Amino acid sequence: QRKNPFSSDDRHVSKPAHTHRGDPTYGRPPEGSRTEQRGKDAHSHVGKEVEELCLIIRRTGKVGEDGHVSVTFGQLFETYVTISNKVVGILLRARKHGLVHFEGEMLWQGKDDDVVITLL
């Protein structure tokens, strides 16, 4: 059990350090590990998708009286779905970072086509 069966080399798995909730390393991969690098790469990739979504909103939306660019979810979905099928997840991430605003917890194709998404 000490040998990692999923590794291609013959290294032995070190015993994981026991961390507790208050520890800053709790729930994080070991520094310098491939798992940490994959997490950083994924974070970077999602960040780029959020930027791309904001650019699409700016291009397809209309400037409102308040100076913010807005687009309906239906229009954004039709435009963005040809680029990525993760439009709702990317919208939620963009809202979490304060880049867009829309009403409701989740957006559904068809039902929420008239919901206005505002680029902040």
Secondary structure by P-SEA (a helix, b strand, c coil): cccccccccccccccccccccccccccccccccaaaaaaaaaaaaaaaaaaaaaaaaaaacccccccbbbbcaaaaaaaacccccaaaaaaaaaaaacccccccccccccccccbbbbcc
